[in-house]
């Protein structure tokens, strides 16, 4: 009998398996696809030689993850590559605000009226970032805060809606960039704890940047898988699990799946019926004949580029997708240009690029024209650079990754109380109705992103269960 079986080889499933194997438990991991990765994969989606990331590409949370930083992933081929700027947010007039490694450079891009306000906001937390990020990404049920005073101050700043936090800024440049940071979790700007979302992304950039993995996001998953194998764990791909009986006997079962999939597999009935899925992504991967022709020079040097003319336009796009049940006329876009720093991703002189906007869950329309019209506002002539595109709406995203129900790449709405309390109101969110079955996906705290901390936290609950059993 195995100590633990993990179902799903996304970053959280891989991390949970590694954490258990590191502590001497026997672990087997089962994945329905033919490769490991989940939301951290790399594939040739358009043309030969163009290597795209079907989901995540830039990794501010991964490089700052306490779980990943405690693992020797560089030994297994993981290399972080940093663009000159972590992120840029261009404006229609050809200028841009930036999120730089330097707080001073970032503040200066907002203009003199908001530079001081931004420094006062982030610098106190940045000085204690390593402790804060560990406390923020854990829970009292998995570990007591190491610096409860700083965590409490962070809560006072971050728990209110982001619109409250940005009211300290006097000009639109800072408000717009911060609104874009919040929109990475597809949450309305006036939702609870959205200020914390924006702060985490900003502090991550200042602490360690928003890097890309050399060769693509698959490198993160492959490094985790190689480390697990070295620790004695086994990995089984092309193995779809439909019932618990499909798995070998074990003392614990850990699922990197959506809550509804776990309920179906484990026979939990309507246990997770209250769990909400959020807006979907509509994503286009591009093979380009040259770099994106951004008007703002800062955007040409950035790994990630946010697209939204102002905070009102970003807010309207989020409301349309999450509350009004329609696709926005001018979608807010998150774009990543990996080949700016990684020449292995495309043939010489060519580039890979992706962009996604937000649409309602399960939406069946085509956002390509609206998406490219937005790009043309800030990069005139973009369409002339396109050699090929791979379009993925909600249905295609869900087909690629079963955790993305209705195209929700966050594995559950990251809005309202569900941003903090997922998948249910509970002090033990990784537990389930069965004492030997656990959930470790992004549907559990700290939520979406490639950071492995949901898997890390769930593994703590699992090894305590195994030790109680003797």
Secondary structure, DSSP 8 states (H G I E B T S, - for coil): -EEEEEE--BHHHHHHHHHHHHTT--EEEE-SSSSSBTTS--B--SSTT--B-SS--B-HHHHH-HHHHTS-GGGGT--EE--SEEEEEE-TTS-EEEE-SSHHHHHHHH-HHHHHHHHHHHHHHHTTHHHHHHHHTS-TTT---S-HHHHHHHHHHHSS-HHHHGGG--SHHHHHHHHHHHGGGT--TTSTTHHHHHHHHHHHHHHH---EETT-THHHHHHHHHHHHHTT-EEE-S----SGGGS--EEEEEE-S-HHHHHHHHT-TTTTTT-----EEEEEEEEESS----SSHHHHTEEEEEE-SSHHHHHHHHHHHHTS-S--SS--EEEE-GGGT-GGGSSTT-EEEEEEEEE-TT--S--HHHHHHHHHHHSTTGGGGEEEEEEE-HHHHHHH-TTSGGG-TTSS--SGGGGTS-SSS-S-TTB-SSTTEEE-STTSTT-SSSS-HHHHHHHHHHHHHHHHH-
